[in-house]
């Protein structure tokens, strides 16, 4: 897993938010085949929750993506987790619906 995460950091798709040298929150950018950007894997360590770290990293990444030319920035969210969804709304995201998706690897073409 360490090698995978280091690869994400080197590819500029995995970010960390630090306070006083300690990692408080992390997030990953996911690009789909048409180049759309989504934020996923947003995580704040338990002892750092409710201190604004998730909102800060989410805001910074979203701002960077929009300034880089992305017209839309989405995110992957657990709709049953009101705490994380509150952070998304605080930063400026709006719920536009629920989506169901499949990856190429999981697609079953045996209809």
Biopython code that builds the backbone (N, CA, C, O; Angstrom):
import numpy as np
from Bio.PDB.StructureBuilder import StructureBuilder

atoms = [
    (1, "UNK", "N", (0.825, -1.180, 0.000)),
    (1, "UNK", "CA", (0.000, 0.000, 0.000)),
    (1, "UNK", "C", (0.872, 1.248, 0.000)),
    (1, "UNK", "O", (0.535, 2.241, -0.644)),
    (2, "UNK", "N", (1.970, 1.203, 0.706)),
    (2, "UNK", "CA", (2.867, 2.363, 0.764)),
    (2, "UNK", "C", (3.339, 2.757, -0.634)),
    (2, "UNK", "O", (3.361, 3.941, -0.971)),
    (3, "UNK", "N", (3.721, 1.759, -1.457)),
    (3, "UNK", "CA", (4.167, 2.031, -2.823)),
    (3, "UNK", "C", (3.041, 2.661, -3.648)),
    (3, "UNK", "O", (3.282, 3.575, -4.436)),
    (4, "UNK", "N", (1.834, 2.178, -3.466)),
    (4, "UNK", "CA", (0.689, 2.714, -4.201)),
    (4, "UNK", "C", (0.480, 4.183, -3.841)),
    (4, "UNK", "O", (0.338, 5.031, -4.722)),
    (5, "UNK", "N", (0.464, 4.473, -2.549)),
    (5, "UNK", "CA", (0.234, 5.851, -2.098)),
    (5, "UNK", "C", (1.371, 6.762, -2.566)),
    (5, "UNK", "O", (1.112, 7.890, -2.987)),
    (6, "UNK", "N", (2.601, 6.306, -2.504)),
    (6, "UNK", "CA", (3.728, 7.113, -2.987)),
    (6, "UNK", "C", (3.555, 7.405, -4.478)),
    (6, "UNK", "O", (3.834, 8.517, -4.928)),
    (7, "UNK", "N", (3.101, 6.423, -5.236)),
    (7, "UNK", "CA", (2.825, 6.630, -6.656)),
    (7, "UNK", "C", (1.756, 7.691, -6.870)),
    (7, "UNK", "O", (1.866, 8.512, -7.780)),
    (8, "UNK", "N", (0.715, 7.675, -6.030)),
    (8, "UNK", "CA", (-0.349, 8.681, -6.130)),
    (8, "UNK", "C", (0.208, 10.081, -5.841)),
    (8, "UNK", "O", (-0.146, 11.047, -6.518)),
    (9, "UNK", "N", (1.081, 10.182, -4.832)),
    (9, "UNK", "CA", (1.679, 11.471, -4.492)),
    (9, "UNK", "C", (2.531, 11.965, -5.658)),
    (9, "UNK", "O", (2.446, 13.131, -6.041)),
    (10, "UNK", "N", (3.344, 11.086, -6.215)),
    (10, "UNK", "CA", (4.201, 11.462, -7.334)),
    (10, "UNK", "C", (3.388, 11.862, -8.563)),
    (10, "UNK", "O", (3.824, 12.706, -9.346)),
    (11, "UNK", "N", (2.211, 11.264, -8.735)),
    (11, "UNK", "CA", (1.343, 11.584, -9.873)),
    (11, "UNK", "C", (0.470, 12.811, -9.600)),
    (11, "UNK", "O", (-0.354, 13.187, -10.433)),
    (12, "UNK", "N", (0.648, 13.418, -8.459)),
    (12, "UNK", "CA", (-0.132, 14.603, -8.041)),
    (12, "UNK", "C", (-1.638, 14.328, -8.012)),
    (12, "UNK", "O", (-2.446, 15.155, -8.436)),
    (13, "UNK", "N", (-1.993, 13.150, -7.503)),
    (13, "UNK", "CA", (-3.419, 12.846, -7.332)),
    (13, "UNK", "C", (-3.754, 12.522, -5.876)),
    (13, "UNK", "O", (-4.907, 12.223, -5.565)),
    (14, "UNK", "N", (-2.782, 12.574, -4.994)),
    (14, "UNK", "CA", (-3.012, 12.280, -3.581)),
    (14, "UNK", "C", (-2.383, 13.401, -2.757)),
    (14, "UNK", "O", (-1.207, 13.728, -2.920)),
    (15, "UNK", "N", (-3.183, 13.976, -1.879)),
    (15, "UNK", "CA", (-2.747, 15.150, -1.128)),
    (15, "UNK", "C", (-2.947, 14.959, 0.363)),
    (15, "UNK", "O", (-3.799, 14.187, 0.802)),
    (16, "UNK", "N", (-2.154, 15.668, 1.121)),
    (16, "UNK", "CA", (-2.265, 15.608, 2.572)),
    (16, "UNK", "C", (-2.351, 17.016, 3.145)),
    (16, "UNK", "O", (-1.798, 17.966, 2.591)),
    (17, "UNK", "N", (-3.046, 17.126, 4.253)),
    (17, "UNK", "CA", (-3.153, 18.402, 4.963)),
    (17, "UNK", "C", (-2.462, 18.222, 6.300)),
    (17, "UNK", "O", (-2.805, 17.325, 7.070)),
    (18, "UNK", "N", (-1.481, 19.083, 6.576)),
    (18, "UNK", "CA", (-0.705, 18.959, 7.803)),
    (18, "UNK", "C", (-0.950, 20.140, 8.725)),
    (18, "UNK", "O", (-1.266, 21.245, 8.284)),
    (19, "UNK", "N", (-0.797, 19.881, 10.004)),
    (19, "UNK", "CA", (-0.803, 20.922, 11.017)),
    (19, "UNK", "C", (0.329, 20.607, 11.978)),
    (19, "UNK", "O", (0.381, 19.527, 12.566)),
    (20, "UNK", "N", (1.225, 21.556, 12.127)),
    (20, "UNK", "CA", (2.396, 21.388, 12.998)),
    (20, "UNK", "C", (3.170, 20.122, 12.649)),
    (20, "UNK", "O", (3.632, 19.398, 13.530)),
    (21, "UNK", "N", (3.303, 19.868, 11.341)),
    (21, "UNK", "CA", (4.088, 18.737, 10.866)),
    (21, "UNK", "C", (3.396, 17.387, 10.909)),
    (21, "UNK", "O", (3.991, 16.386, 10.511)),
    (22, "UNK", "N", (2.164, 17.328, 11.377)),
    (22, "UNK", "CA", (1.441, 16.060, 11.468)),
    (22, "UNK", "C", (0.337, 16.014, 10.421)),
    (22, "UNK", "O", (-0.391, 16.988, 10.227)),
    (23, "UNK", "N", (0.221, 14.872, 9.748)),
    (23, "UNK", "CA", (-0.824, 14.692, 8.748)),
    (23, "UNK", "C", (-2.169, 14.579, 9.459)),
    (23, "UNK", "O", (-2.362, 13.719, 10.318)),
    (24, "UNK", "N", (-3.087, 15.455, 9.091)),
    (24, "UNK", "CA", (-4.415, 15.488, 9.700)),
    (24, "UNK", "C", (-5.478, 14.907, 8.781)),
    (24, "UNK", "O", (-6.397, 14.227, 9.237)),
    (25, "UNK", "N", (-5.349, 15.179, 7.476)),
    (25, "UNK", "CA", (-6.351, 14.735, 6.511)),
    (25, "UNK", "C", (-5.669, 14.433, 5.183)),
    (25, "UNK", "O", (-4.625, 15.001, 4.864)),
    (26, "UNK", "N", (-6.274, 13.532, 4.414)),
    (26, "UNK", "CA", (-5.770, 13.188, 3.084)),
    (26, "UNK", "C", (-6.948, 13.107, 2.124)),
    (26, "UNK", "O", (-8.089, 12.890, 2.530)),
    (27, "UNK", "N", (-6.646, 13.287, 0.844)),
    (27, "UNK", "CA", (-7.675, 13.166, -0.194)),
    (27, "UNK", "C", (-7.010, 12.780, -1.504)),
    (27, "UNK", "O", (-5.836, 13.072, -1.734)),
    (28, "UNK", "N", (-7.779, 12.121, -2.353)),
    (28, "UNK", "CA", (-7.290, 11.676, -3.648)),
    (28, "UNK", "C", (-8.161, 12.256, -4.758)),
    (28, "UNK", "O", (-9.376, 12.377, -4.606)),
    (29, "UNK", "N", (-7.532, 12.613, -5.871)),
    (29, "UNK", "CA", (-8.271, 13.025, -7.057)),
    (29, "UNK", "C", (-8.374, 11.814, -7.972)),
    (29, "UNK", "O", (-7.396, 11.099, -8.189)),
    (30, "UNK", "N", (-9.554, 11.597, -8.497)),
    (30, "UNK", "CA", (-9.810, 10.508, -9.426)),
    (30, "UNK", "C", (-10.227, 11.138, -10.750)),
    (30, "UNK", "O", (-11.170, 11.928, -10.793)),
    (31, "UNK", "N", (-9.532, 10.794, -11.822)),
    (31, "UNK", "CA", (-9.898, 11.275, -13.162)),
    (31, "UNK", "C", (-10.561, 10.133, -13.914)),
    (31, "UNK", "O", (-10.051, 9.013, -13.923)),
    (32, "UNK", "N", (-11.699, 10.413, -14.548)),
    (32, "UNK", "CA", (-12.312, 9.363, -15.349)),
    (32, "UNK", "C", (-11.777, 9.438, -16.778)),
    (32, "UNK", "O", (-10.937, 10.282, -17.087)),
    (33, "UNK", "N", (-12.260, 8.561, -17.636)),
    (33, "UNK", "CA", (-11.716, 8.449, -18.998)),
    (33, "UNK", "C", (-11.838, 9.729, -19.822)),
    (33, "UNK", "O", (-11.014, 9.968, -20.704)),
    (34, "UNK", "N", (-12.839, 10.548, -19.555)),
    (34, "UNK", "CA", (-12.983, 11.778, -20.330)),
    (34, "UNK", "C", (-12.329, 12.980, -19.639)),
    (34, "UNK", "O", (-12.538, 14.119, -20.056)),
    (35, "UNK", "N", (-11.545, 12.735, -18.592)),
    (35, "UNK", "CA", (-10.793, 13.797, -17.927)),
    (35, "UNK", "C", (-11.524, 14.519, -16.812)),
    (35, "UNK", "O", (-10.971, 15.435, -16.203)),
    (36, "UNK", "N", (-12.757, 14.122, -16.532)),
    (36, "UNK", "CA", (-13.485, 14.752, -15.426)),
    (36, "UNK", "C", (-12.794, 14.409, -14.107)),
    (36, "UNK", "O", (-12.273, 13.308, -13.929)),
    (37, "UNK", "N", (-12.801, 15.370, -13.196)),
    (37, "UNK", "CA", (-12.119, 15.198, -11.912)),
    (37, "UNK", "C", (-13.126, 15.000, -10.786)),
    (37, "UNK", "O", (-14.129, 15.707, -10.692)),
    (38, "UNK", "N", (-12.838, 14.033, -9.947)),
    (38, "UNK", "CA", (-13.648, 13.746, -8.769)),
    (38, "UNK", "C", (-12.720, 13.631, -7.572)),
    (38, "UNK", "O", (-11.594, 13.147, -7.694)),
    (39, "UNK", "N", (-13.188, 14.070, -6.434)),
    (39, "UNK", "CA", (-12.420, 13.909, -5.209)),
    (39, "UNK", "C", (-12.978, 12.696, -4.483)),
    (39, "UNK", "O", (-14.183, 12.587, -4.255)),
    (40, "UNK", "N", (-12.096, 11.808, -4.131)),
    (40, "UNK", "CA", (-12.494, 10.600, -3.420)),
    (40, "UNK", "C", (-11.510, 10.304, -2.311)),
    (40, "UNK", "O", (-10.475, 10.961, -2.206)),
    (41, "UNK", "N", (-11.810, 9.352, -1.509)),
    (41, "UNK", "CA", (-10.910, 8.937, -0.429)),
    (41, "UNK", "C", (-10.520, 10.095, 0.477)),
    (41, "UNK", "O", (-9.362, 10.211, 0.880)),
    (42, "UNK", "N", (-11.479, 10.947, 0.796)),
    (42, "UNK", "CA", (-11.234, 12.023, 1.755)),
    (42, "UNK", "C", (-11.302, 11.414, 3.152)),
    (42, "UNK", "O", (-12.295, 10.783, 3.517)),
    (43, "UNK", "N", (-10.246, 11.607, 3.924)),
    (43, "UNK", "CA", (-10.186, 10.987, 5.249)),
    (43, "UNK", "C", (-9.487, 11.921, 6.223)),
    (43, "UNK", "O", (-8.455, 12.514, 5.909)),
    (44, "UNK", "N", (-10.064, 12.040, 7.401)),
    (44, "UNK", "CA", (-9.442, 12.794, 8.484)),
    (44, "UNK", "C", (-9.216, 11.842, 9.655)),
    (44, "UNK", "O", (-10.117, 11.097, 10.039)),
    (45, "UNK", "N", (-8.021, 11.871, 10.214)),
    (45, "UNK", "CA", (-7.747, 11.044, 11.391)),
    (45, "UNK", "C", (-8.722, 11.412, 12.509)),
    (45, "UNK", "O", (-9.086, 12.577, 12.670)),
    (46, "UNK", "N", (-9.128, 10.433, 13.259)),
    (46, "UNK", "CA", (-10.156, 10.619, 14.284)),
    (46, "UNK", "C", (-9.847, 11.771, 15.241)),
    (46, "UNK", "O", (-10.732, 12.560, 15.574)),
    (47, "UNK", "N", (-8.609, 11.863, 15.675)),
    (47, "UNK", "CA", (-8.258, 12.899, 16.656)),
    (47, "UNK", "C", (-8.245, 14.314, 16.060)),
    (47, "UNK", "O", (-8.154, 15.296, 16.798)),
    (48, "UNK", "N", (-8.334, 14.418, 14.734)),
    (48, "UNK", "CA", (-8.330, 15.726, 14.077)),
    (48, "UNK", "C", (-9.690, 16.113, 13.498)),
    (48, "UNK", "O", (-9.807, 17.157, 12.855)),
    (49, "UNK", "N", (-10.693, 15.312, 13.707)),
    (49, "UNK", "CA", (-12.012, 15.597, 13.145)),
    (49, "UNK", "C", (-12.667, 16.793, 13.833)),
    (49, "UNK", "O", (-12.379, 17.103, 14.989)),
    (50, "UNK", "N", (-13.555, 17.456, 13.091)),
    (50, "UNK", "CA", (-14.312, 18.620, 13.574)),
    (50, "UNK", "C", (-13.423, 19.825, 13.880)),
    (50, "UNK", "O", (-13.745, 20.643, 14.741)),
    (51, "UNK", "N", (-12.300, 19.922, 13.164)),
    (51, "UNK", "CA", (-11.394, 21.058, 13.346)),
    (51, "UNK", "C", (-11.165, 21.811, 12.048)),
    (51, "UNK", "O", (-10.341, 22.724, 11.995)),
    (52, "UNK", "N", (-11.895, 21.431, 10.992)),
    (52, "UNK", "CA", (-11.801, 22.138, 9.722)),
    (52, "UNK", "C", (-10.765, 21.610, 8.744)),
    (52, "UNK", "O", (-10.593, 22.186, 7.670)),
    (53, "UNK", "N", (-10.068, 20.527, 9.088)),
    (53, "UNK", "CA", (-9.029, 20.016, 8.205)),
    (53, "UNK", "C", (-9.597, 19.429, 6.914)),
    (53, "UNK", "O", (-9.049, 19.668, 5.839)),
    (54, "UNK", "N", (-10.677, 18.673, 7.003)),
    (54, "UNK", "CA", (-11.289, 18.105, 5.797)),
    (54, "UNK", "C", (-11.799, 19.214, 4.890)),
    (54, "UNK", "O", (-11.608, 19.157, 3.675)),
    (55, "UNK", "N", (-12.437, 20.211, 5.459)),
    (55, "UNK", "CA", (-12.925, 21.343, 4.664)),
    (55, "UNK", "C", (-11.757, 22.074, 4.008)),
    (55, "UNK", "O", (-11.862, 22.495, 2.856)),
    (56, "UNK", "N", (-10.660, 22.228, 4.717)),
    (56, "UNK", "CA", (-9.501, 22.940, 4.175)),
    (56, "UNK", "C", (-8.885, 22.212, 2.996)),
    (56, "UNK", "O", (-8.610, 22.829, 1.967)),
    (57, "UNK", "N", (-8.663, 20.908, 3.126)),
    (57, "UNK", "CA", (-8.046, 20.162, 2.021)),
    (57, "UNK", "C", (-9.015, 20.066, 0.844)),
    (57, "UNK", "O", (-8.599, 20.155, -0.311)),
    (58, "UNK", "N", (-10.295, 19.888, 1.131)),
    (58, "UNK", "CA", (-11.304, 19.819, 0.076)),
    (58, "UNK", "C", (-11.378, 21.140, -0.680)),
    (58, "UNK", "O", (-11.437, 21.147, -1.910)),
    (59, "UNK", "N", (-11.375, 22.243, 0.035)),
    (59, "UNK", "CA", (-11.418, 23.565, -0.588)),
    (59, "UNK", "C", (-10.180, 23.781, -1.468)),
    (59, "UNK", "O", (-10.297, 24.220, -2.612)),
    (60, "UNK", "N", (-9.013, 23.474, -0.938)),
    (60, "UNK", "CA", (-7.766, 23.702, -1.679)),
    (60, "UNK", "C", (-7.715, 22.868, -2.953)),
    (60, "UNK", "O", (-7.323, 23.376, -4.004)),
    (61, "UNK", "N", (-8.098, 21.614, -2.878)),
    (61, "UNK", "CA", (-8.072, 20.755, -4.066)),
    (61, "UNK", "C", (-9.105, 21.222, -5.083)),
    (61, "UNK", "O", (-8.810, 21.302, -6.276)),
    (62, "UNK", "N", (-10.310, 21.531, -4.622)),
    (62, "UNK", "CA", (-11.359, 21.991, -5.533)),
    (62, "UNK", "C", (-10.930, 23.268, -6.242)),
    (62, "UNK", "O", (-11.081, 23.389, -7.457)),
    (63, "UNK", "N", (-10.401, 24.210, -5.491)),
    (63, "UNK", "CA", (-9.930, 25.474, -6.065)),
    (63, "UNK", "C", (-8.866, 25.207, -7.120)),
    (63, "UNK", "O", (-8.904, 25.790, -8.204)),
    (64, "UNK", "N", (-7.925, 24.336, -6.812)),
    (64, "UNK", "CA", (-6.862, 24.012, -7.760)),
    (64, "UNK", "C", (-7.386, 23.380, -9.040)),
    (64, "UNK", "O", (-6.929, 23.715, -10.132)),
    (65, "UNK", "N", (-8.344, 22.468, -8.909)),
    (65, "UNK", "CA", (-8.914, 21.821, -10.091)),
    (65, "UNK", "C", (-9.668, 22.824, -10.960)),
    (65, "UNK", "O", (-9.526, 22.820, -12.183)),
    (66, "UNK", "N", (-10.466, 23.677, -10.332)),
    (66, "UNK", "CA", (-11.227, 24.664, -11.098)),
    (66, "UNK", "C", (-10.304, 25.687, -11.761)),
    (66, "UNK", "O", (-10.535, 26.087, -12.902)),
    (67, "UNK", "N", (-9.266, 26.108, -11.051)),
    (67, "UNK", "CA", (-8.314, 27.051, -11.628)),
    (67, "UNK", "C", (-7.485, 26.421, -12.748)),
    (67, "UNK", "O", (-6.977, 27.124, -13.621)),
    (68, "UNK", "N", (-7.350, 25.089, -12.719)),
    (68, "UNK", "CA", (-6.607, 24.378, -13.762)),
    (68, "UNK", "C", (-7.446, 24.173, -15.026)),
    (68, "UNK", "O", (-6.962, 23.623, -16.015)),
    (69, "UNK", "N", (-8.701, 24.615, -14.988)),
    (69, "UNK", "CA", (-9.516, 24.548, -16.193)),
    (69, "UNK", "C", (-10.656, 23.561, -16.175)),
    (69, "UNK", "O", (-11.421, 23.492, -17.137)),
    (70, "UNK", "N", (-10.795, 22.795, -15.112)),
    (70, "UNK", "CA", (-11.940, 21.876, -15.027)),
    (70, "UNK", "C", (-13.206, 22.698, -14.827)),
    (70, "UNK", "O", (-13.275, 23.531, -13.924)),
    (71, "UNK", "N", (-14.195, 22.467, -15.659)),
    (71, "UNK", "CA", (-15.453, 23.219, -15.554)),
    (71, "UNK", "C", (-16.308, 22.717, -14.391)),
    (71, "UNK", "O", (-17.103, 23.467, -13.825)),
    (72, "UNK", "N", (-16.139, 21.453, -14.045)),
    (72, "UNK", "CA", (-16.905, 20.832, -12.965)),
    (72, "UNK", "C", (-15.957, 19.975, -12.150)),
    (72, "UNK", "O", (-15.052, 19.341, -12.693)),
    (73, "UNK", "N", (-16.167, 19.960, -10.870)),
    (73, "UNK", "CA", (-15.416, 19.069, -9.988)),
    (73, "UNK", "C", (-16.437, 18.316, -9.149)),
    (73, "UNK", "O", (-17.243, 18.924, -8.445)),
    (74, "UNK", "N", (-16.399, 17.018, -9.227)),
    (74, "UNK", "CA", (-17.331, 16.209, -8.452)),
    (74, "UNK", "C", (-16.618, 15.534, -7.304)),
    (74, "UNK", "O", (-15.410, 15.687, -7.122)),
    (75, "UNK", "N", (-17.374, 14.794, -6.542)),
    (75, "UNK", "CA", (-16.758, 14.021, -5.474)),
    (75, "UNK", "C", (-17.527, 12.744, -5.238)),
    (75, "UNK", "O", (-18.706, 12.618, -5.568)),
    (76, "UNK", "N", (-16.818, 11.810, -4.656)),
    (76, "UNK", "CA", (-17.395, 10.517, -4.317)),
    (76, "UNK", "C", (-17.757, 10.575, -2.847)),
    (76, "UNK", "O", (-16.910, 10.878, -2.005)),
    (77, "UNK", "N", (-19.004, 10.289, -2.537)),
    (77, "UNK", "CA", (-19.481, 10.451, -1.169)),
    (77, "UNK", "C", (-20.372, 9.291, -0.764)),
    (77, "UNK", "O", (-21.060, 8.694, -1.592)),
    (78, "UNK", "N", (-20.346, 8.990, 0.500)),
    (78, "UNK", "CA", (-21.270, 8.026, 1.079)),
    (78, "UNK", "C", (-22.514, 8.797, 1.503)),
    (78, "UNK", "O", (-22.481, 9.549, 2.477)),
    (79, "UNK", "N", (-23.596, 8.613, 0.782)),
    (79, "UNK", "CA", (-24.808, 9.402, 1.059)),
    (79, "UNK", "C", (-25.391, 9.134, 2.438)),
    (79, "UNK", "O", (-26.237, 9.892, 2.912)),
    (80, "UNK", "N", (-24.947, 8.062, 3.083)),
    (80, "UNK", "CA", (-25.459, 7.748, 4.424)),
    (80, "UNK", "C", (-24.592, 8.338, 5.535)),
    (80, "UNK", "O", (-24.829, 8.079, 6.715)),
    (81, "UNK", "N", (-23.587, 9.131, 5.158)),
    (81, "UNK", "CA", (-22.681, 9.726, 6.139)),
    (81, "UNK", "C", (-22.916, 11.236, 6.196)),
    (81, "UNK", "O", (-22.255, 11.990, 5.482)),
    (82, "UNK", "N", (-23.851, 11.682, 7.039)),
    (82, "UNK", "CA", (-24.175, 13.114, 7.073)),
    (82, "UNK", "C", (-23.006, 14.000, 7.506)),
    (82, "UNK", "O", (-22.944, 15.162, 7.105)),
    (83, "UNK", "N", (-22.085, 13.484, 8.309)),
    (83, "UNK", "CA", (-20.952, 14.303, 8.765)),
    (83, "UNK", "C", (-20.062, 14.687, 7.584)),
    (83, "UNK", "O", (-19.686, 15.850, 7.439)),
    (84, "UNK", "N", (-19.726, 13.710, 6.742)),
    (84, "UNK", "CA", (-18.865, 14.044, 5.603)),
    (84, "UNK", "C", (-19.614, 14.900, 4.592)),
    (84, "UNK", "O", (-19.024, 15.804, 3.999)),
    (85, "UNK", "N", (-20.866, 14.643, 4.389)),
    (85, "UNK", "CA", (-21.634, 15.432, 3.430)),
    (85, "UNK", "C", (-21.788, 16.880, 3.893)),
    (85, "UNK", "O", (-21.890, 17.784, 3.063)),
    (86, "UNK", "N", (-21.806, 17.109, 5.191)),
    (86, "UNK", "CA", (-21.874, 18.465, 5.732)),
    (86, "UNK", "C", (-20.626, 19.258, 5.330)),
    (86, "UNK", "O", (-20.714, 20.447, 5.023)),
    (87, "UNK", "N", (-19.471, 18.596, 5.333)),
    (87, "UNK", "CA", (-18.223, 19.238, 4.929)),
    (87, "UNK", "C", (-18.300, 19.650, 3.465)),
    (87, "UNK", "O", (-17.876, 20.749, 3.106)),
    (88, "UNK", "N", (-18.834, 18.782, 2.624)),
    (88, "UNK", "CA", (-18.913, 19.080, 1.196)),
    (88, "UNK", "C", (-19.788, 20.301, 0.948)),
    (88, "UNK", "O", (-19.442, 21.168, 0.146)),
    (89, "UNK", "N", (-20.914, 20.366, 1.633)),
    (89, "UNK", "CA", (-21.836, 21.493, 1.471)),
    (89, "UNK", "C", (-21.179, 22.775, 1.990)),
    (89, "UNK", "O", (-21.342, 23.841, 1.396)),
    (90, "UNK", "N", (-20.439, 22.672, 3.095)),
    (90, "UNK", "CA", (-19.764, 23.838, 3.682)),
    (90, "UNK", "C", (-18.792, 24.471, 2.684)),
    (90, "UNK", "O", (-18.658, 25.693, 2.635)),
    (91, "UNK", "N", (-18.126, 23.649, 1.900)),
    (91, "UNK", "CA", (-17.146, 24.132, 0.943)),
    (91, "UNK", "C", (-17.807, 24.683, -0.316)),
    (91, "UNK", "O", (-17.189, 25.454, -1.050)),
    (92, "UNK", "N", (-19.063, 24.296, -0.576)),
    (92, "UNK", "CA", (-19.760, 24.846, -1.730)),
    (92, "UNK", "C", (-20.332, 23.840, -2.697)),
    (92, "UNK", "O", (-20.922, 24.221, -3.708)),
    (93, "UNK", "N", (-20.171, 22.567, -2.409)),
    (93, "UNK", "CA", (-20.743, 21.540, -3.281)),
    (93, "UNK", "C", (-22.256, 21.472, -3.077)),
    (93, "UNK", "O", (-22.769, 21.782, -2.002)),
    (94, "UNK", "N", (-22.946, 21.064, -4.118)),
    (94, "UNK", "CA", (-24.385, 20.841, -4.021)),
    (94, "UNK", "C", (-24.686, 19.433, -4.505)),
    (94, "UNK", "O", (-24.014, 18.911, -5.394)),
    (95, "UNK", "N", (-25.685, 18.836, -3.920)),
    (95, "UNK", "CA", (-26.079, 17.498, -4.345)),
    (95, "UNK", "C", (-26.899, 17.621, -5.617)),
    (95, "UNK", "O", (-27.899, 18.337, -5.660)),
    (96, "UNK", "N", (-26.462, 16.912, -6.655)),
    (96, "UNK", "CA", (-27.194, 16.959, -7.915)),
    (96, "UNK", "C", (-27.845, 15.623, -8.232)),
    (96, "UNK", "O", (-28.490, 15.477, -9.270)),
    (97, "UNK", "N", (-27.681, 14.652, -7.352)),
    (97, "UNK", "CA", (-28.297, 13.347, -7.566)),
    (97, "UNK", "C", (-27.419, 12.248, -7.029)),
    (97, "UNK", "O", (-26.362, 12.491, -6.446)),
    (98, "UNK", "N", (-27.869, 11.062, -7.233)),
    (98, "UNK", "CA", (-27.097, 9.892, -6.839)),
    (98, "UNK", "C", (-26.742, 9.130, -8.104)),
    (98, "UNK", "O", (-27.529, 9.073, -9.048)),
    (99, "UNK", "N", (-25.574, 8.557, -8.116)),
    (99, "UNK", "CA", (-25.102, 7.857, -9.298)),
    (99, "UNK", "C", (-24.743, 6.431, -8.958)),
    (99, "UNK", "O", (-24.340, 6.119, -7.838)),
    (100, "UNK", "N", (-24.896, 5.586, -9.932)),
    (100, "UNK", "CA", (-24.418, 4.214, -9.845)),
    (100, "UNK", "C", (-23.486, 4.033, -11.022)),
    (100, "UNK", "O", (-23.824, 4.410, -12.144)),
    (101, "UNK", "N", (-22.328, 3.467, -10.786)),
    (101, "UNK", "CA", (-21.350, 3.320, -11.855)),
    (101, "UNK", "C", (-20.753, 1.920, -11.823)),
    (101, "UNK", "O", (-20.884, 1.191, -10.840)),
    (102, "UNK", "N", (-20.111, 1.572, -12.894)),
    (102, "UNK", "CA", (-19.409, 0.298, -12.966)),
    (102, "UNK", "C", (-18.066, 0.544, -13.640)),
    (102, "UNK", "O", (-17.954, 1.393, -14.525)),
    (103, "UNK", "N", (-17.061, -0.192, -13.224)),
    (103, "UNK", "CA", (-15.762, -0.084, -13.867)),
    (103, "UNK", "C", (-15.693, -1.079, -15.012)),
    (103, "UNK", "O", (-16.466, -2.035, -15.062)),
    (104, "UNK", "N", (-14.773, -0.852, -15.922)),
    (104, "UNK", "CA", (-14.610, -1.776, -17.038)),
    (104, "UNK", "C", (-14.315, -3.181, -16.538)),
    (104, "UNK", "O", (-14.786, -4.160, -17.117)),
    (105, "UNK", "N", (-13.543, -3.285, -15.475)),
    (105, "UNK", "CA", (-13.160, -4.589, -14.947)),
    (105, "UNK", "C", (-14.359, -5.351, -14.367)),
    (105, "UNK", "O", (-14.378, -6.582, -14.379)),
    (106, "UNK", "N", (-15.333, -4.633, -13.872)),
    (106, "UNK", "CA", (-16.475, -5.269, -13.228)),
    (106, "UNK", "C", (-17.655, -5.487, -14.176)),
    (106, "UNK", "O", (-18.610, -6.180, -13.825)),
    (107, "UNK", "N", (-17.596, -4.899, -15.375)),
    (107, "UNK", "CA", (-18.723, -4.988, -16.290)),
    (107, "UNK", "C", (-18.956, -6.417, -16.740)),
    (107, "UNK", "O", (-18.033, -7.116, -17.159)),
    (108, "UNK", "N", (-20.211, -6.836, -16.644)),
    (108, "UNK", "CA", (-20.602, -8.171, -17.102)),
    (108, "UNK", "C", (-21.407, -7.993, -18.373)),
    (108, "UNK", "O", (-22.484, -7.398, -18.368)),
    (109, "UNK", "N", (-20.886, -8.500, -19.419)),
    (109, "UNK", "CA", (-21.535, -8.347, -20.716)),
    (109, "UNK", "C", (-22.286, -9.618, -21.100)),
    (109, "UNK", "O", (-22.211, -10.084, -22.237)),
    (110, "UNK", "N", (-22.999, -10.157, -20.143)),
    (110, "UNK", "CA", (-23.691, -11.426, -20.403)),
    (110, "UNK", "C", (-25.213, -11.274, -20.295)),
    (110, "UNK", "O", (-25.901, -12.185, -19.834)),
    (111, "UNK", "N", (-25.722, -10.142, -20.716)),
    (111, "UNK", "CA", (-27.153, -9.879, -20.640)),
    (111, "UNK", "C", (-27.936, -10.780, -21.572)),
    (111, "UNK", "O", (-29.162, -10.691, -21.633)),
]
sb = StructureBuilder()
sb.init_structure("model")
sb.init_model(0)
sb.init_chain("A")
sb.init_seg("    ")
for serial, (resi, resn, name, xyz) in enumerate(atoms, 1):
    if name == "N":
        sb.init_residue(resn, " ", resi, " ")
    sb.init_atom(name, np.array(xyz, "f"), 0.0, 1.0, " ", f" {name:<3s}", serial, name[0])
structure = sb.get_structure()
